[in-house]
Amino acid sequence: TKIERVHGTFNNIPLSDELDFIVSIGALHHSENLFVTFSECFKALRPGGWLFAAEPAYYDSDTNQQIVDRYKKEDPNSI
């Protein structure tokens, strides 16, 4: 009952000083403008609120094929 889904976009969050937490898992790397995205997130948070973010990380030298091969090794049916 304390969770309310709000529709918006990364760069247009229709809230201001209303959230205690924002949780983002594997999404922020899709933002077209991280500065605007973070600005919108922190605008939506109450003072003292927290943004929790988890993002995939790869070495700069990894090719797409190396990443795909790594996933296939872990779970052949994943890709």
Secondary structure as GFF3:
##gff-version 3
##sequence-region A 1 79
A	DSSP	beta_strand	19	25	.	.	.	ID=ss1
A	DSSP	three_ten_helix	28	30	.	.	.	ID=ss2
A	DSSP	alpha_helix	34	44	.	.	.	ID=ss3
A	DSSP	beta_strand	45	54	.	.	.	ID=ss4
A	DSSP	alpha_helix	64	74	.	.	.	ID=ss5
###
